[in-house]
């Protein structure tokens, strides 16, 4: 929704594709869609990205020039419960996207990767030039697979692809399975909140408006081959093909307890905290080096958590009359 609004406001024509599945509240998804449907340059097509024949028809009929691919089965913990959903959406679905782009002359594919690809890495901040061969969740493995698949299509077919490794995105209209959403709902109901790893977690929380700004700027600057790429010392971040990956994070990691504190301040309510062990597939710390993104498009996220959380709470109270 957020990216579509920016594109529409600047005069682009936008075709939205989503299957509106019930992984979380369909009503919230429809409310997001309602923010767009009145715009004359917006068209919505209900279709799952894993439905390759239907998706191929969408591309052949609508003839898009560029593609922003943000559809996926997200979430580390859910991948432990329903792994096949991740294969269907993130592997089969991404293949459908790549094939549709290949056969329809798409000039640039921008897709969402994830900070989860860094897996067991402990060198901070995470850099695109780091090796990422040790994922610790199936979700992370599917996102690394997406980057490898994109590179293959960039190499074989000259399709410019750019992957953006999102770092803990939050803000208005977000997913109800994310911590901020779950915490706000529980606190307002007077319930306790689960705090994993006994609160000893650090995340590079990134506000949605910064994510959108980065996505749009990257969309407008298609990936290009790195003329200095050395196959004897291959750089994971670039290629001799038109392929790039970038971190997109706030660049200022925040302890989880400070994040919760910002939410308590915005709500005006203290939370009852239930401290729990680390969950399988989770990592204690994430931190984004966003220097490459800044050098490429002249932008790096920088919204303070206190400001972003306050904006989320304002939206949440208004949307849910809470």
Secondary structure by P-SEA (a helix, b strand, c coil): caaaaaaaaabbbbbbbccccccccaaaaaaaaaaccccccbbbbbccccaaaaaaaaaaaacccccccccccccaaaaaccaaaaaaccaaaaaaaaaaaaaccccbbbbbbccccccccccccccccccccccccaaaaaaaaaaaaaaaaaaaccbbbbbbbcccccccccccccaaaaaaaaaaacbbbbbcccccbbbccccaaaaaaaaaaaaacccccccccccccccccccccccccccccccccccaaaaaaaaaaaaccccccccccccccccccccccaaaaaaaccbbbbbcaaaaaaaaaaaaaaaacc
